[in-house]
Amino acid sequence: MAKQNITLSLDKALIRRARQLSVRKSMSVSKLLSVELERLVQDREQYDMAKRRALSALKKGYHMGGRKPSTRDDLHDRKGLR
């Protein structure tokens, strides 16, 4: 995959903490940010896919074993009362 440089403006304290974290993880700050950004994007894509599947299933509906509900006309049939 082709890579492209970007410029970020970050708080100095955040940069310092990111450098410390990257040293503990034995990677560069650039690699650390790349890994975390990739994880963030993948998580969002998985969430969106799961949401689409769930909404599709809800639109389709679930058969819960019951019978078709009676219509209003069936419920209010007065012919049998006369």
mmCIF file as gemmi writes it, N, C-alpha and C atoms, coordinates in Angstrom:
data_model
loop_
_atom_site.group_PDB
_atom_site.id
_atom_site.type_symbol
_atom_site.label_atom_id
_atom_site.label_alt_id
_atom_site.label_comp_id
_atom_site.label_asym_id
_atom_site.label_entity_id
_atom_site.label_seq_id
_atom_site.pdbx_PDB_ins_code
_atom_site.Cartn_x
_atom_site.Cartn_y
_atom_site.Cartn_z
_atom_site.occupancy
_atom_site.B_iso_or_equiv
_atom_site.pdbx_formal_charge
_atom_site.auth_seq_id
_atom_site.auth_asym_id
_atom_site.pdbx_PDB_model_num
ATOM 1 N N . MET Axp A 1 ? 0.854 -1.169 0 1 0 ? 1 A 1
ATOM 2 C CA . MET Axp A 1 ? 0 0 0 1 0 ? 1 A 1
ATOM 3 C C . MET Axp A 1 ? 0.899 1.231 0 1 0 ? 1 A 1
ATOM 4 N N . ALA Axp A 2 ? 0.566 2.186 -0.851 1 0 ? 2 A 1
ATOM 5 C CA . ALA Axp A 2 ? 1.345 3.41 -0.931 1 0 ? 2 A 1
ATOM 6 C C . ALA Axp A 2 ? 1.125 4.256 0.314 1 0 ? 2 A 1
ATOM 7 N N . LYS Axp A 3 ? 2.175 4.858 0.768 1 0 ? 3 A 1
ATOM 8 C CA . LYS Axp A 3 ? 2.079 5.698 1.967 1 0 ? 3 A 1
ATOM 9 C C . LYS Axp A 3 ? 2.212 7.157 1.578 1 0 ? 3 A 1
ATOM 10 N N . GLN Axp A 4 ? 1.62 8 2.41 1 0 ? 4 A 1
ATOM 11 C CA . GLN Axp A 4 ? 1.663 9.439 2.182 1 0 ? 4 A 1
ATOM 12 C C . GLN Axp A 4 ? 1.885 10.129 3.514 1 0 ? 4 A 1
ATOM 13 N N . ASN Axp A 5 ? 2.709 11.127 3.53 1 0 ? 5 A 1
ATOM 14 C CA . ASN Axp A 5 ? 2.963 11.885 4.749 1 0 ? 5 A 1
ATOM 15 C C . ASN Axp A 5 ? 1.838 12.883 4.997 1 0 ? 5 A 1
ATOM 16 N N . ILE Axp A 6 ? 1.559 13.118 6.286 1 0 ? 6 A 1
ATOM 17 C CA . ILE Axp A 6 ? 0.602 14.153 6.675 1 0 ? 6 A 1
ATOM 18 C C . ILE Axp A 6 ? 1.237 14.988 7.78 1 0 ? 6 A 1
ATOM 19 N N . THR Axp A 7 ? 0.702 16.151 7.99 1 0 ? 7 A 1
ATOM 20 C CA . THR Axp A 7 ? 1.181 17.027 9.054 1 0 ? 7 A 1
ATOM 21 C C . THR Axp A 7 ? 0.08 17.152 10.098 1 0 ? 7 A 1
ATOM 22 N N . LEU Axp A 8 ? 0.451 16.959 11.361 1 0 ? 8 A 1
ATOM 23 C CA . LEU Axp A 8 ? -0.503 17.074 12.459 1 0 ? 8 A 1
ATOM 24 C C . LEU Axp A 8 ? -0.061 18.184 13.396 1 0 ? 8 A 1
ATOM 25 N N . SER Axp A 9 ? -1.009 18.841 13.983 1 0 ? 9 A 1
ATOM 26 C CA . SER Axp A 9 ? -0.733 19.816 15.032 1 0 ? 9 A 1
ATOM 27 C C . SER Axp A 9 ? -1.252 19.227 16.334 1 0 ? 9 A 1
ATOM 28 N N . LEU Axp A 10 ? -0.329 18.886 17.219 1 0 ? 10 A 1
ATOM 29 C CA . LEU Axp A 10 ? -0.688 18.253 18.484 1 0 ? 10 A 1
ATOM 30 C C . LEU Axp A 10 ? -0.091 19.026 19.644 1 0 ? 10 A 1
ATOM 31 N N . ASP Axp A 11 ? -0.721 18.906 20.777 1 0 ? 11 A 1
ATOM 32 C CA . ASP Axp A 11 ? -0.232 19.515 22 1 0 ? 11 A 1
ATOM 33 C C . ASP Axp A 11 ? 1.139 18.928 22.355 1 0 ? 11 A 1
ATOM 34 N N . LYS Axp A 12 ? 2.054 19.775 22.821 1 0 ? 12 A 1
ATOM 35 C CA . LYS Axp A 12 ? 3.415 19.317 23.141 1 0 ? 12 A 1
ATOM 36 C C . LYS Axp A 12 ? 3.418 18.22 24.2 1 0 ? 12 A 1
ATOM 37 N N . ALA Axp A 13 ? 2.549 18.336 25.179 1 0 ? 13 A 1
ATOM 38 C CA . ALA Axp A 13 ? 2.49 17.324 26.231 1 0 ? 13 A 1
ATOM 39 C C . ALA Axp A 13 ? 2.026 15.989 25.659 1 0 ? 13 A 1
ATOM 40 N N . LEU Axp A 14 ? 1.099 16.041 24.733 1 0 ? 14 A 1
ATOM 41 C CA . LEU Axp A 14 ? 0.616 14.819 24.093 1 0 ? 14 A 1
ATOM 42 C C . LEU Axp A 14 ? 1.727 14.171 23.266 1 0 ? 14 A 1
ATOM 43 N N . ILE Axp A 15 ? 2.481 14.981 22.556 1 0 ? 15 A 1
ATOM 44 C CA . ILE Axp A 15 ? 3.597 14.457 21.757 1 0 ? 15 A 1
ATOM 45 C C . ILE Axp A 15 ? 4.617 13.78 22.661 1 0 ? 15 A 1
ATOM 46 N N . ARG Axp A 16 ? 4.924 14.404 23.779 1 0 ? 16 A 1
ATOM 47 C CA . ARG Axp A 16 ? 5.89 13.834 24.721 1 0 ? 16 A 1
ATOM 48 C C . ARG Axp A 16 ? 5.398 12.482 25.248 1 0 ? 16 A 1
ATOM 49 N N . ARG Axp A 17 ? 4.126 12.428 25.611 1 0 ? 17 A 1
ATOM 50 C CA . ARG Axp A 17 ? 3.562 11.17 26.114 1 0 ? 17 A 1
ATOM 51 C C . ARG Axp A 17 ? 3.507 10.106 25.024 1 0 ? 17 A 1
ATOM 52 N N . ALA Axp A 18 ? 3.214 10.524 23.796 1 0 ? 18 A 1
ATOM 53 C CA . ALA Axp A 18 ? 3.197 9.584 22.671 1 0 ? 18 A 1
ATOM 54 C C . ALA Axp A 18 ? 4.595 9.03 22.416 1 0 ? 18 A 1
ATOM 55 N N . ARG Axp A 19 ? 5.604 9.858 22.539 1 0 ? 19 A 1
ATOM 56 C CA . ARG Axp A 19 ? 6.993 9.388 22.372 1 0 ? 19 A 1
ATOM 57 C C . ARG Axp A 19 ? 7.337 8.365 23.451 1 0 ? 19 A 1
ATOM 58 N N . GLN Axp A 20 ? 6.942 8.647 24.68 1 0 ? 20 A 1
ATOM 59 C CA . GLN Axp A 20 ? 7.216 7.706 25.769 1 0 ? 20 A 1
ATOM 60 C C . GLN Axp A 20 ? 6.508 6.366 25.512 1 0 ? 20 A 1
ATOM 61 N N . LEU Axp A 21 ? 5.285 6.427 25.07 1 0 ? 21 A 1
ATOM 62 C CA . LEU Axp A 21 ? 4.536 5.207 24.772 1 0 ? 21 A 1
ATOM 63 C C . LEU Axp A 21 ? 5.172 4.44 23.614 1 0 ? 21 A 1
ATOM 64 N N . SER Axp A 22 ? 5.578 5.16 22.592 1 0 ? 22 A 1
ATOM 65 C CA . SER Axp A 22 ? 6.185 4.492 21.437 1 0 ? 22 A 1
ATOM 66 C C . SER Axp A 22 ? 7.498 3.81 21.819 1 0 ? 22 A 1
ATOM 67 N N . VAL Axp A 23 ? 8.253 4.402 22.744 1 0 ? 23 A 1
ATOM 68 C CA . VAL Axp A 23 ? 9.494 3.762 23.219 1 0 ? 23 A 1
ATOM 69 C C . VAL Axp A 23 ? 9.151 2.476 23.952 1 0 ? 23 A 1
ATOM 70 N N . ARG Axp A 24 ? 8.14 2.507 24.817 1 0 ? 24 A 1
ATOM 71 C CA . ARG Axp A 24 ? 7.734 1.291 25.541 1 0 ? 24 A 1
ATOM 72 C C . ARG Axp A 24 ? 7.25 0.2 24.599 1 0 ? 24 A 1
ATOM 73 N N . LYS Axp A 25 ? 6.661 0.597 23.472 1 0 ? 25 A 1
ATOM 74 C CA . LYS Axp A 25 ? 6.158 -0.383 22.509 1 0 ? 25 A 1
ATOM 75 C C . LYS Axp A 25 ? 7.19 -0.711 21.427 1 0 ? 25 A 1
ATOM 76 N N . SER Axp A 26 ? 8.362 -0.125 21.522 1 0 ? 26 A 1
ATOM 77 C CA . SER Axp A 26 ? 9.466 -0.349 20.564 1 0 ? 26 A 1
ATOM 78 C C . SER Axp A 26 ? 9.038 -0.046 19.126 1 0 ? 26 A 1
ATOM 79 N N . MET Axp A 27 ? 8.408 1.098 18.938 1 0 ? 27 A 1
ATOM 80 C CA . MET Axp A 27 ? 8.04 1.54 17.591 1 0 ? 27 A 1
ATOM 81 C C . MET Axp A 27 ? 8.109 3.057 17.531 1 0 ? 27 A 1
ATOM 82 N N . SER Axp A 28 ? 8.123 3.57 16.328 1 0 ? 28 A 1
ATOM 83 C CA . SER Axp A 28 ? 8.165 5.022 16.157 1 0 ? 28 A 1
ATOM 84 C C . SER Axp A 28 ? 6.792 5.619 16.46 1 0 ? 28 A 1
ATOM 85 N N . VAL Axp A 29 ? 6.777 6.913 16.702 1 0 ? 29 A 1
ATOM 86 C CA . VAL Axp A 29 ? 5.508 7.611 16.928 1 0 ? 29 A 1
ATOM 87 C C . VAL Axp A 29 ? 4.639 7.486 15.677 1 0 ? 29 A 1
ATOM 88 N N . SER Axp A 30 ? 5.275 7.594 14.519 1 0 ? 30 A 1
ATOM 89 C CA . SER Axp A 30 ? 4.544 7.472 13.264 1 0 ? 30 A 1
ATOM 90 C C . SER Axp A 30 ? 3.874 6.104 13.155 1 0 ? 30 A 1
ATOM 91 N N . LYS Axp A 31 ? 4.598 5.047 13.472 1 0 ? 31 A 1
ATOM 92 C CA . LYS Axp A 31 ? 4.043 3.691 13.418 1 0 ? 31 A 1
ATOM 93 C C . LYS Axp A 31 ? 2.938 3.53 14.463 1 0 ? 31 A 1
ATOM 94 N N . LEU Axp A 32 ? 3.154 4.062 15.655 1 0 ? 32 A 1
ATOM 95 C CA . LEU Axp A 32 ? 2.148 3.994 16.72 1 0 ? 32 A 1
ATOM 96 C C . LEU Axp A 32 ? 0.841 4.65 16.268 1 0 ? 32 A 1
ATOM 97 N N . LEU Axp A 33 ? 0.945 5.841 15.694 1 0 ? 33 A 1
ATOM 98 C CA . LEU Axp A 33 ? -0.245 6.536 15.214 1 0 ? 33 A 1
ATOM 99 C C . LEU Axp A 33 ? -0.9 5.785 14.063 1 0 ? 33 A 1
ATOM 100 N N . SER Axp A 34 ? -0.091 5.229 13.184 1 0 ? 34 A 1
ATOM 101 C CA . SER Axp A 34 ? -0.611 4.469 12.056 1 0 ? 34 A 1
ATOM 102 C C . SER Axp A 34 ? -1.394 3.244 12.524 1 0 ? 34 A 1
ATOM 103 N N . VAL Axp A 35 ? -0.832 2.509 13.481 1 0 ? 35 A 1
ATOM 104 C CA . VAL Axp A 35 ? -1.488 1.308 14.011 1 0 ? 35 A 1
ATOM 105 C C . VAL Axp A 35 ? -2.802 1.674 14.695 1 0 ? 35 A 1
ATOM 106 N N . GLU Axp A 36 ? -2.773 2.705 15.515 1 0 ? 36 A 1
ATOM 107 C CA . GLU Axp A 36 ? -3.975 3.095 16.252 1 0 ? 36 A 1
ATOM 108 C C . GLU Axp A 36 ? -5.055 3.658 15.329 1 0 ? 36 A 1
ATOM 109 N N . LEU Axp A 37 ? -4.651 4.414 14.33 1 0 ? 37 A 1
ATOM 110 C CA . LEU Axp A 37 ? -5.622 4.96 13.384 1 0 ? 37 A 1
ATOM 111 C C . LEU Axp A 37 ? -6.248 3.836 12.552 1 0 ? 37 A 1
ATOM 112 N N . GLU Axp A 38 ? -5.445 2.872 12.152 1 0 ? 38 A 1
ATOM 113 C CA . GLU Axp A 38 ? -5.97 1.723 11.414 1 0 ? 38 A 1
ATOM 114 C C . GLU Axp A 38 ? -6.98 0.958 12.27 1 0 ? 38 A 1
ATOM 115 N N . ARG Axp A 39 ? -6.667 0.753 13.547 1 0 ? 39 A 1
ATOM 116 C CA . ARG Axp A 39 ? -7.579 0.066 14.456 1 0 ? 39 A 1
ATOM 117 C C . ARG Axp A 39 ? -8.883 0.842 14.601 1 0 ? 39 A 1
ATOM 118 N N . LEU Axp A 40 ? -8.784 2.144 14.753 1 0 ? 40 A 1
ATOM 119 C CA . LEU Axp A 40 ? -9.963 2.991 14.89 1 0 ? 40 A 1
ATOM 120 C C . LEU Axp A 40 ? -10.86 2.901 13.656 1 0 ? 40 A 1
ATOM 121 N N . VAL Axp A 41 ? -10.266 2.958 12.481 1 0 ? 41 A 1
ATOM 122 C CA . VAL Axp A 41 ? -11.032 2.888 11.235 1 0 ? 41 A 1
ATOM 123 C C . VAL Axp A 41 ? -11.667 1.506 11.079 1 0 ? 41 A 1
ATOM 124 N N . GLN Axp A 42 ? -10.923 0.442 11.37 1 0 ? 42 A 1
ATOM 125 C CA . GLN Axp A 42 ? -11.467 -0.908 11.271 1 0 ? 42 A 1
ATOM 126 C C . GLN Axp A 42 ? -12.621 -1.115 12.248 1 0 ? 42 A 1
ATOM 127 N N . ASP Axp A 43 ? -12.467 -0.639 13.464 1 0 ? 43 A 1
ATOM 128 C CA . ASP Axp A 43 ? -13.543 -0.76 14.454 1 0 ? 43 A 1
ATOM 129 C C . ASP Axp A 43 ? -14.813 -0.08 13.956 1 0 ? 43 A 1
ATOM 130 N N . ARG Axp A 44 ? -14.662 1.092 13.378 1 0 ? 44 A 1
ATOM 131 C CA . ARG Axp A 44 ? -15.833 1.832 12.889 1 0 ? 44 A 1
ATOM 132 C C . ARG Axp A 44 ? -16.484 1.103 11.712 1 0 ? 44 A 1
ATOM 133 N N . GLU Axp A 45 ? -15.651 0.574 10.813 1 0 ? 45 A 1
ATOM 134 C CA . GLU Axp A 45 ? -16.191 -0.159 9.671 1 0 ? 45 A 1
ATOM 135 C C . GLU Axp A 45 ? -16.935 -1.406 10.131 1 0 ? 45 A 1
ATOM 136 N N . GLN Axp A 46 ? -16.4 -2.118 11.117 1 0 ? 46 A 1
ATOM 137 C CA . GLN Axp A 46 ? -17.068 -3.304 11.642 1 0 ? 46 A 1
ATOM 138 C C . GLN Axp A 46 ? -18.379 -2.932 12.323 1 0 ? 46 A 1
ATOM 139 N N . TYR Axp A 47 ? -18.377 -1.828 13.062 1 0 ? 47 A 1
ATOM 140 C CA . TYR Axp A 47 ? -19.602 -1.357 13.712 1 0 ? 47 A 1
ATOM 141 C C . TYR Axp A 47 ? -20.665 -1.027 12.666 1 0 ? 47 A 1
ATOM 142 N N . ASP Axp A 48 ? -20.264 -0.29 11.622 1 0 ? 48 A 1
ATOM 143 C CA . ASP Axp A 48 ? -21.218 0.087 10.577 1 0 ? 48 A 1
ATOM 144 C C . ASP Axp A 48 ? -21.793 -1.145 9.879 1 0 ? 48 A 1
ATOM 145 N N . MET Axp A 49 ? -20.951 -2.146 9.615 1 0 ? 49 A 1
ATOM 146 C CA . MET Axp A 49 ? -21.414 -3.369 8.967 1 0 ? 49 A 1
ATOM 147 C C . MET Axp A 49 ? -22.395 -4.123 9.868 1 0 ? 49 A 1
ATOM 148 N N . ALA Axp A 50 ? -22.069 -4.227 11.142 1 0 ? 50 A 1
ATOM 149 C CA . ALA Axp A 50 ? -22.96 -4.91 12.086 1 0 ? 50 A 1
ATOM 150 C C . ALA Axp A 50 ? -24.284 -4.165 12.211 1 0 ? 50 A 1
ATOM 151 N N . LYS Axp A 51 ? -24.241 -2.859 12.198 1 0 ? 51 A 1
ATOM 152 C CA . LYS Axp A 51 ? -25.457 -2.06 12.297 1 0 ? 51 A 1
ATOM 153 C C . LYS Axp A 51 ? -26.336 -2.279 11.073 1 0 ? 51 A 1
ATOM 154 N N . ARG Axp A 52 ? -25.722 -2.308 9.876 1 0 ? 52 A 1
ATOM 155 C CA . ARG Axp A 52 ? -26.498 -2.553 8.659 1 0 ? 52 A 1
ATOM 156 C C . ARG Axp A 52 ? -27.147 -3.934 8.692 1 0 ? 52 A 1
ATOM 157 N N . ARG Axp A 53 ? -26.398 -4.947 9.149 1 0 ? 53 A 1
ATOM 158 C CA . ARG Axp A 53 ? -26.957 -6.3 9.235 1 0 ? 53 A 1
ATOM 159 C C . ARG Axp A 53 ? -28.122 -6.346 10.226 1 0 ? 53 A 1
ATOM 160 N N . ALA Axp A 54 ? -27.952 -5.692 11.364 1 0 ? 54 A 1
ATOM 161 C CA . ALA Axp A 54 ? -29.004 -5.698 12.384 1 0 ? 54 A 1
ATOM 162 C C . ALA Axp A 54 ? -30.252 -4.981 11.885 1 0 ? 54 A 1
ATOM 163 N N . LEU Axp A 55 ? -30.083 -3.847 11.238 1 0 ? 55 A 1
ATOM 164 C CA . LEU Axp A 55 ? -31.242 -3.108 10.723 1 0 ? 55 A 1
ATOM 165 C C . LEU Axp A 55 ? -31.937 -3.889 9.615 1 0 ? 55 A 1
ATOM 166 N N . SER Axp A 56 ? -31.161 -4.574 8.799 1 0 ? 56 A 1
ATOM 167 C CA . SER Axp A 56 ? -31.734 -5.409 7.742 1 0 ? 56 A 1
ATOM 168 C C . SER Axp A 56 ? -32.555 -6.549 8.348 1 0 ? 56 A 1
ATOM 169 N N . ALA Axp A 57 ? -32.026 -7.164 9.394 1 0 ? 57 A 1
ATOM 170 C CA . ALA Axp A 57 ? -32.75 -8.249 10.063 1 0 ? 57 A 1
ATOM 171 C C . ALA Axp A 57 ? -34.032 -7.722 10.703 1 0 ? 57 A 1
ATOM 172 N N . LEU Axp A 58 ? -33.983 -6.533 11.259 1 0 ? 58 A 1
ATOM 173 C CA . LEU Axp A 58 ? -35.187 -5.954 11.867 1 0 ? 58 A 1
ATOM 174 C C . LEU Axp A 58 ? -36.245 -5.646 10.817 1 0 ? 58 A 1
ATOM 175 N N . LYS Axp A 59 ? -35.807 -5.159 9.646 1 0 ? 59 A 1
ATOM 176 C CA . LYS Axp A 59 ? -36.77 -4.872 8.579 1 0 ? 59 A 1
ATOM 177 C C . LYS Axp A 59 ? -37.42 -6.157 8.092 1 0 ? 59 A 1
ATOM 178 N N . LYS Axp A 60 ? -36.63 -7.219 8.013 1 0 ? 60 A 1
ATOM 179 C CA . LYS Axp A 60 ? -37.148 -8.513 7.569 1 0 ? 60 A 1
ATOM 180 C C . LYS Axp A 60 ? -38.122 -9.069 8.598 1 0 ? 60 A 1
ATOM 181 N N . GLY Axp A 61 ? -37.798 -8.881 9.852 1 0 ? 61 A 1
ATOM 182 C CA . GLY Axp A 61 ? -38.66 -9.353 10.93 1 0 ? 61 A 1
ATOM 183 C C . GLY Axp A 61 ? -38.328 -10.781 11.324 1 0 ? 61 A 1
ATOM 184 N N . TYR Axp A 62 ? -38.925 -11.208 12.389 1 0 ? 62 A 1
ATOM 185 C CA . TYR Axp A 62 ? -38.699 -12.543 12.929 1 0 ? 62 A 1
ATOM 186 C C . TYR Axp A 62 ? -40.047 -13.225 13.11 1 0 ? 62 A 1
ATOM 187 N N . HIS Axp A 63 ? -40.122 -14.494 12.746 1 0 ? 63 A 1
ATOM 188 C CA . HIS Axp A 63 ? -41.336 -15.271 12.982 1 0 ? 63 A 1
ATOM 189 C C . HIS Axp A 63 ? -41.247 -15.827 14.398 1 0 ? 63 A 1
ATOM 190 N N . MET Axp A 64 ? -42.148 -15.422 15.237 1 0 ? 64 A 1
ATOM 191 C CA . MET Axp A 64 ? -42.103 -15.807 16.643 1 0 ? 64 A 1
ATOM 192 C C . MET Axp A 64 ? -43.05 -16.963 16.96 1 0 ? 64 A 1
ATOM 193 N N . GLY Axp A 65 ? -43.601 -17.604 15.929 1 0 ? 65 A 1
ATOM 194 C CA . GLY Axp A 65 ? -44.419 -18.781 16.143 1 0 ? 65 A 1
ATOM 195 C C . GLY Axp A 65 ? -45.9 -18.507 16.326 1 0 ? 65 A 1
ATOM 196 N N . GLY Axp A 66 ? -46.299 -17.275 16.329 1 0 ? 66 A 1
ATOM 197 C CA . GLY Axp A 66 ? -47.715 -16.961 16.52 1 0 ? 66 A 1
ATOM 198 C C . GLY Axp A 66 ? -48.479 -17.079 15.215 1 0 ? 66 A 1
ATOM 199 N N . ARG Axp A 67 ? -49.75 -16.758 15.291 1 0 ? 67 A 1
ATOM 200 C CA . ARG Axp A 67 ? -50.568 -16.792 14.082 1 0 ? 67 A 1
ATOM 201 C C . ARG Axp A 67 ? -50.809 -15.36 13.613 1 0 ? 67 A 1
ATOM 202 N N . LYS Axp A 68 ? -51.277 -15.245 12.394 1 0 ? 68 A 1
ATOM 203 C CA . LYS Axp A 68 ? -51.55 -13.935 11.823 1 0 ? 68 A 1
ATOM 204 C C . LYS Axp A 68 ? -52.653 -13.255 12.633 1 0 ? 68 A 1
ATOM 205 N N . PRO Axp A 69 ? -52.463 -12.013 13.023 1 0 ? 69 A 1
ATOM 206 C CA . PRO Axp A 69 ? -53.487 -11.339 13.827 1 0 ? 69 A 1
ATOM 207 C C . PRO Axp A 69 ? -54.776 -11.134 13.026 1 0 ? 69 A 1
ATOM 208 N N . SER Axp A 70 ? -55.869 -11.142 13.727 1 0 ? 70 A 1
ATOM 209 C CA . SER Axp A 70 ? -57.173 -10.915 13.094 1 0 ? 70 A 1
ATOM 210 C C . SER Axp A 70 ? -57.27 -9.476 12.631 1 0 ? 70 A 1
ATOM 211 N N . THR Axp A 71 ? -58.045 -9.288 11.581 1 0 ? 71 A 1
ATOM 212 C CA . THR Axp A 71 ? -58.263 -7.925 11.101 1 0 ? 71 A 1
ATOM 213 C C . THR Axp A 71 ? -59.321 -7.252 11.965 1 0 ? 71 A 1
ATOM 214 N N . ARG Axp A 72 ? -59.433 -5.977 11.84 1 0 ? 72 A 1
ATOM 215 C CA . ARG Axp A 72 ? -60.435 -5.225 12.596 1 0 ? 72 A 1
ATOM 216 C C . ARG Axp A 72 ? -61.843 -5.689 12.216 1 0 ? 72 A 1
ATOM 217 N N . ASP Axp A 73 ? -62.039 -5.934 10.905 1 0 ? 73 A 1
ATOM 218 C CA . ASP Axp A 73 ? -63.353 -6.385 10.441 1 0 ? 73 A 1
ATOM 219 C C . ASP Axp A 73 ? -63.72 -7.735 11.041 1 0 ? 73 A 1
ATOM 220 N N . ASP Axp A 74 ? -62.77 -8.64 11.131 1 0 ? 74 A 1
ATOM 221 C CA . ASP Axp A 74 ? -63.028 -9.952 11.734 1 0 ? 74 A 1
ATOM 222 C C . ASP Axp A 74 ? -63.398 -9.813 13.207 1 0 ? 74 A 1
ATOM 223 N N . LEU Axp A 75 ? -62.713 -8.943 13.904 1 0 ? 75 A 1
ATOM 224 C CA . LEU Axp A 75 ? -62.965 -8.771 15.329 1 0 ? 75 A 1
ATOM 225 C C . LEU Axp A 75 ? -64.32 -8.135 15.612 1 0 ? 75 A 1
ATOM 226 N N . HIS Axp A 76 ? -64.787 -7.297 14.705 1 0 ? 76 A 1
ATOM 227 C CA . HIS Axp A 76 ? -66.029 -6.561 14.914 1 0 ? 76 A 1
ATOM 228 C C . HIS Axp A 76 ? -67.163 -7.072 14.035 1 0 ? 76 A 1
ATOM 229 N N . ASP Axp A 77 ? -67.114 -8.355 13.679 1 0 ? 77 A 1
ATOM 230 C CA . ASP Axp A 77 ? -68.164 -8.97 12.86 1 0 ? 77 A 1
ATOM 231 C C . ASP Axp A 77 ? -69.431 -9.095 13.698 1 0 ? 77 A 1
ATOM 232 N N . ARG Axp A 78 ? -70.5 -8.406 13.3 1 0 ? 78 A 1
ATOM 233 C CA . ARG Axp A 78 ? -71.755 -8.382 14.071 1 0 ? 78 A 1
ATOM 234 C C . ARG Axp A 78 ? -72.773 -9.376 13.536 1 0 ? 78 A 1
ATOM 235 N N . LYS Axp A 79 ? -72.466 -10.052 12.429 1 0 ? 79 A 1
ATOM 236 C CA . LYS Axp A 79 ? -73.444 -10.962 11.837 1 0 ? 79 A 1
ATOM 237 C C . LYS Axp A 79 ? -73.791 -12.096 12.787 1 0 ? 79 A 1
ATOM 238 N N . GLY Axp A 80 ? -72.848 -12.582 13.528 1 0 ? 80 A 1
ATOM 239 C CA . GLY Axp A 80 ? -73.094 -13.682 14.438 1 0 ? 80 A 1
ATOM 240 C C . GLY Axp A 80 ? -73.939 -13.293 15.653 1 0 ? 80 A 1
ATOM 241 N N . LEU Axp A 81 ? -74.099 -12.02 15.911 1 0 ? 81 A 1
ATOM 242 C CA . LEU Axp A 81 ? -74.882 -11.566 17.066 1 0 ? 81 A 1
ATOM 243 C C . LEU Axp A 81 ? -76.356 -11.464 16.776 1 0 ? 81 A 1
ATOM 244 N N . ARG Axp A 82 ? -76.764 -11.445 15.553 1 0 ? 82 A 1
ATOM 245 C CA . ARG Axp A 82 ? -78.177 -11.235 15.181 1 0 ? 82 A 1
ATOM 246 C C . ARG Axp A 82 ? -78.908 -12.519 15.007 1 0 ? 82 A 1
